[in-house]
Amino acid sequence: MKKIAISINTSWNIYNFRLGLIKALQKEGFEVYAIAPKDDYSNQLDELGVKHIDIFISNKGTNPIEDIKTIWQYYKIYKKLKPDIALHYTIKPNIYGTIGARLAGVKVINNISGLGTVFLNDSISSKIARNLYKIALIFSKKVFFQNPHDRELFIKNKLVKKSKTDLVPGSGIDTRKFKPLEKENKGGKFKFLFIARLVKDKGIIEYVEAARIIKNLKFKIENYIDIEFQILGAFYPGNPTAITKEQMGKWIEKGVINYLGVSDSVQDFIKKSDCVVLPSYREGLSRVLLEAASMAKPIITTDTPGCKDVVDDGINGFLCKVKDSKDLAKKMKKMLNLSKYERINMGKVGREKIINEFDEKIVIKKYLETIKLIDSRELKMQN
């Protein structure tokens, strides 16, 4: 039986975003291994017939000693496991996992699911990351990007050869799982919902400030008086731009937002919302926006790569300027002043867009075709 390894920075990520791909690979006869730090989802992967292999991956930026250890771990795992191919996602598996795989003679397909802070600033750590990407991607058989902007940026900066690249629509959405559900509208509140890791790059500061602007009645809201601004997401203390619990507590105390905590069933919260908001500075391709649109919710997001790809402005949502809380508030006001029929229609159009452009079947097909192509090339070389 052929072996295939999937490596991401958390087991949670593999379980929540790659199950469709895993099942398709198993159906094709692959024995699937998950290489990721052990967490609460590692055992659930084992129960699905996916063999989990624990690895330490630091989430605290670049540390040369720790990073060399990570490369060495990958090398030892791949040397022993000898998978036919490895699929890598997120920055450290993409860089260190690919280098370790090369040393062990394992073929790799990479997926650049977002740039993080690598291209958002010009710090020393960002420069190091870009150089490491350039080294690692030399050894990749295929590099998937989730939006054309990131792809062109990597090619322009000579981090990867264009011939190695291709596009996939994110991790894909299971449109049967994320489907329209009737909203329980108790009390008649209009609910804006922000879903993301609690870091500044997701636009949480702008979201809170826009909520404050509307609550201070700087805009006249014609149709609604009772408006709630919700936040759903986990704290991320290892990130340099992380929001602290103390800061969140101040926002709650002042009555600006309602923090909902964390959940594995985001559908339950999207279902109860009226509009999903993500003012992110940049994404690979926002999973949250795809899920919200698939559930026929109108969206407000930023006019930036990885976000604007999901929204046709004025059709299934609104686009706002990046890092501009006032413009975000204007677009929120615009959403509030639409009729219920107009918002429902926005949601319907959004779901159609997801089915036609972002269904996970499209992603799975692309991966299976690429794996078969790599296998056929290797066989030709051997013969």
C-alpha positions in Angstrom: 0.0 0.0 0.0 1.3 3.5 -0.9 1.9 5.9 1.9 1.1 9.6 1.9 1.9 12.1 4.7 0.1 15.3 5.5 1.8 17.8 7.7 0.3 21.0 9.1 1.1 23.0 12.3 -1.8 21.5 14.3 -3.7 18.3 14.3 -6.8 20.4 14.7 -6.2 21.9 11.3 -5.9 18.6 9.6 -9.0 17.2 11.2 -11.2 20.3 10.5 -10.0 21.3 7.1 -8.5 18.2 5.3 -11.0 15.3 6.1 -12.5 15.4 2.7 -9.0 15.0 1.1 -8.0 12.3 3.6 -11.1 10.2 2.8 -10.5 10.6 -1.0 -6.8 9.5 -0.6 -7.9 6.5 1.5 -10.4 5.6 -1.2 -7.6 5.7 -3.7 -5.7 3.2 -1.7 -3.3 5.4 0.2 -2.3 4.8 3.8 -2.5 8.3 5.3 -0.2 9.7 8.0 -0.7 12.9 9.9 2.5 14.7 11.0 1.6 17.5 13.5 2.0 18.5 17.1 -0.2 16.3 19.3 -3.4 17.9 20.5 -7.0 17.0 21.3 -7.7 16.0 17.7 -4.8 13.6 17.2 -6.7 10.7 18.7 -9.7 11.5 16.4 -7.4 11.3 13.4 -6.3 7.8 14.6 -9.9 6.8 14.9 -10.4 7.6 11.2 -7.5 5.3 10.2 -5.0 8.2 10.0 -1.8 7.4 11.8 -0.7 10.4 13.8 3.0 11.2 14.3 3.9 13.8 16.9 6.3 16.5 16.1 7.4 19.7 17.9 6.7 22.9 15.8 7.2 26.2 17.7 4.6 28.9 17.0 6.8 31.7 18.4 8.5 32.9 15.3 12.1 32.1 14.1 14.5 30.5 16.5 17.6 28.9 14.7 18.2 26.2 17.2 14.5 25.1 17.4 14.1 25.3 13.7 17.1 23.1 13.0 15.7 20.6 15.5 12.4 20.7 13.6 14.2 20.0 10.3 16.0 17.1 12.0 12.7 15.7 13.3 11.2 15.8 9.8 14.2 14.1 8.4 14.1 11.3 10.9 10.3 10.8 10.5 10.5 10.7 6.7 13.6 8.5 6.6 11.8 5.9 8.7 8.3 6.3 7.2 9.4 6.5 3.6 6.1 8.0 2.3 5.6 8.1 -1.5 4.7 11.7 -1.2 4.2 14.4 1.5 1.6 17.2 1.5 2.7 20.3 3.4 0.7 23.3 4.6 1.4 26.4 6.8 4.8 28.1 6.9 7.0 25.9 9.1 6.0 22.5 7.5 6.3 24.2 4.1 9.8 25.3 4.9 11.4 23.0 7.4 9.3 19.9 6.5 10.3 20.3 2.8 14.0 20.6 3.7 13.7 17.6 5.9 11.9 15.6 3.2 14.5 16.5 0.7 17.3 15.2 2.9 15.3 12.0 3.3 14.5 11.7 -0.4 10.8 12.3 -0.1 8.7 14.1 -2.8 6.7 17.1 -1.6 3.6 19.1 -2.7 3.3 22.4 -0.9 0.3 24.6 -0.3 0.8 28.3 0.5 -2.3 28.9 2.5 -1.5 32.4 3.5 1.5 34.7 3.8 1.1 35.5 7.5 3.5 38.4 8.4 6.1 37.2 5.8 5.1 39.9 3.3 3.2 42.3 5.6 6.4 43.8 7.0 10.1 44.0 6.2 11.5 42.8 9.6 14.6 40.6 9.9 12.5 37.5 10.6 10.3 38.2 7.5 13.4 38.5 5.3 14.8 35.2 6.8 11.4 33.5 6.1 11.4 34.7 2.5 14.9 33.3 2.0 14.0 30.0 3.6 11.0 29.7 1.3 13.3 30.3 -1.7 15.5 27.4 -0.6 12.7 25.0 0.4 10.6 25.4 -2.7 13.5 24.5 -5.0 12.8 20.9 -3.8 9.0 21.0 -4.2 7.3 19.0 -7.0 4.3 21.3 -7.0 3.4 24.5 -5.1 -0.3 25.3 -4.8 -1.5 28.9 -4.0 -4.9 29.8 -2.8 -5.2 33.1 -4.6 -3.5 34.5 -7.7 -2.1 37.5 -5.8 0.1 35.4 -3.6 1.2 33.3 -6.5 2.4 36.3 -8.5 4.1 37.7 -5.4 6.2 34.5 -5.0 7.0 34.4 -8.7 7.9 38.1 -8.8 10.2 37.7 -5.8 11.8 34.6 -7.4 10.8 32.4 -4.5 9.4 29.7 -6.9 9.5 28.9 -10.6 6.2 29.6 -12.3 6.1 26.2 -13.9 5.9 24.6 -10.5 2.8 26.6 -9.4 -0.9 26.2 -9.6 -4.1 27.5 -7.9 -6.6 25.8 -5.7 -9.7 27.4 -4.1 -8.4 27.2 -0.5 -9.0 24.0 1.4 -12.4 23.8 -0.3 -15.8 23.7 1.4 -18.1 20.8 2.1 -21.2 22.6 0.9 -23.4 19.8 2.3 -22.0 20.4 5.8 -22.0 24.2 5.5 -25.5 24.8 4.2 -28.2 27.4 4.9 -30.0 27.0 8.2 -33.0 28.9 9.5 -31.9 31.6 11.9 -33.4 31.7 15.3 -34.1 35.4 15.7 -34.9 35.8 19.4 -35.3 39.4 20.5 -34.9 40.9 17.0 -31.2 41.7 17.4 -29.0 42.3 14.4 -25.8 40.3 14.9 -22.5 41.0 13.3 -20.1 38.1 13.8 -16.3 38.2 13.6 -14.6 34.8 13.5 -10.8 34.5 13.6 -7.8 33.9 15.7 -7.5 36.8 18.1 -4.5 38.6 16.4 -4.3 42.1 15.0 -3.6 41.0 11.5 -7.2 39.6 11.3 -8.5 43.2 11.7 -10.0 42.7 15.2 -8.9 46.3 16.3 -10.7 47.8 13.3 -13.8 45.6 14.0 -14.0 46.8 17.6 -13.5 50.4 16.6 -16.2 50.2 13.9 -18.5 48.7 16.6 -17.7 51.6 18.9 -18.4 54.1 16.1 -21.9 52.7 15.4 -22.7 52.3 19.1 -21.8 56.0 19.6 -24.5 56.8 17.1 -22.1 58.6 14.7 -24.1 57.0 12.0 -27.9 57.0 11.8 -29.2 53.5 11.7 -32.6 53.6 10.1 -33.9 50.0 10.5 -32.3 48.6 13.7 -31.8 49.8 17.2 -30.5 46.7 18.9 -27.2 45.6 17.3 -24.8 43.1 18.7 -21.1 42.8 17.7 -19.9 39.3 18.4 -16.3 37.8 18.4 -15.7 34.1 18.2 -12.1 32.8 18.3 -9.1 31.6 20.3 -6.4 33.6 22.0 -3.0 33.1 20.4 -0.4 34.2 22.9 2.5 33.0 20.9 1.9 35.5 18.1 3.5 39.0 18.4 0.3 40.7 17.4 -2.0 38.7 19.7 -4.9 40.3 21.6 -4.6 39.8 25.3 -7.4 38.6 27.6 -7.1 41.8 29.5 -7.8 43.8 26.4 -10.8 41.6 25.5 -12.1 42.1 29.1 -12.0 45.9 28.6 -14.0 45.7 25.4 -16.6 43.5 27.1 -16.7 45.8 30.2 -17.4 48.8 28.0 -20.2 47.0 26.3 -18.6 47.2 22.8 -18.6 43.6 21.9 -19.8 40.2 23.1 -17.0 37.5 23.3 -18.4 34.0 22.5 -15.2 32.0 23.3 -14.2 29.2 21.0 -16.1 26.4 19.3 -15.7 23.4 17.0 -19.2 24.0 15.6 -18.9 27.4 14.0 -22.0 26.6 11.9 -24.1 27.1 15.1 -22.8 30.7 15.4 -22.9 31.5 11.7 -26.5 30.3 11.7 -27.5 32.8 14.4 -25.7 35.7 12.8 -27.0 38.2 10.3 -23.7 39.2 8.7 -20.1 37.8 9.0 -17.3 40.3 9.2 -13.6 39.7 8.6 -11.5 42.9 8.1 -8.3 40.9 7.7 -5.1 42.5 6.4 -4.5 39.6 4.1 -5.4 35.9 3.7 -4.5 32.9 1.6 -8.2 32.3 1.1 -10.3 32.9 4.1 -12.0 29.7 5.3 -14.4 31.7 7.5 -15.7 33.7 4.6 -16.1 30.6 2.5 -18.1 28.9 5.3 -20.3 31.9 5.9 -21.0 32.4 2.2 -21.8 28.6 1.9 -24.3 29.1 4.6 -25.9 31.9 2.6 -24.8 34.8 4.9 -23.9 38.2 3.5 -20.3 39.2 4.2 -18.2 42.3 4.9 -14.5 42.0 4.3 -11.5 43.9 3.2 -10.5 44.6 -0.4 -7.3 42.5 -0.1 -6.0 39.2 -1.5 -7.7 36.1 0.0 -10.7 38.1 1.2 -11.9 40.0 -1.9 -11.8 36.7 -3.9 -14.9 35.5 -2.0 -16.9 38.7 -2.3 -18.3 40.4 -5.3 -18.8 43.9 -3.9 -22.5 44.8 -3.6 -23.5 41.4 -4.9 -23.0 38.9 -2.0 -21.5 41.4 0.5 -19.4 44.6 0.8 -15.7 45.3 0.6 -14.0 47.9 2.8 -10.6 49.5 2.9 -7.8 47.6 4.8 -7.0 49.0 8.3 -9.8 51.6 8.0 -12.3 51.3 10.8 -14.4 54.2 9.6 -14.9 52.7 6.2 -15.7 49.4 7.8 -18.4 51.2 9.9 -19.8 52.7 6.7 -20.1 49.3 5.1 -21.7 47.9 8.3 -24.2 50.7 8.3 -24.9 50.0 4.6 -25.6 46.4 5.5 -27.9 47.4 8.3 -30.0 49.6 6.0 -30.6 46.9 3.5 -34.0 45.3 3.5 -34.3 41.7 4.9 -35.1 40.6 1.3 -31.9 42.2 -0.1 -29.7 40.5 2.5 -31.4 37.1 1.9 -30.7 37.5 -1.8 -27.1 38.4 -1.1 -26.7 35.2 0.8 -28.3 33.1 -1.9 -25.9 34.5 -4.5 -23.0 33.9 -2.2 -23.8 30.3 -1.8 -24.1 29.8 -5.5 -20.6 31.3 -5.9 -19.2 28.8 -3.3 -20.8 25.8 -5.0 -19.5 26.9 -8.4 -16.0 28.1 -7.4 -14.9 26.8 -4.0 -16.5 23.3 -3.4 -13.9 20.9 -1.9 -14.5 18.5 -4.8 -12.5 20.9 -6.9 -9.6 20.9 -4.5 -9.6 17.1 -4.1 -9.7 16.5 -7.9 -6.7 18.9 -8.3 -4.6 17.0 -5.6 -5.4 13.6 -7.0 -4.5 14.6 -10.5 -1.2 16.1 -9.3 -0.3 13.1 -7.3 -1.0 10.8 -10.2 1.0 13.0 -12.6 4.0 13.0 -10.2 3.8 9.2 -9.9 3.7 8.8 -13.7 6.7 11.0 -14.2 8.7 9.1 -11.6 7.8 5.8 -13.3 9.0 7.2 -16.6 12.3 8.3 -15.1 12.8 4.8 -13.6 12.1 3.1 -16.9 
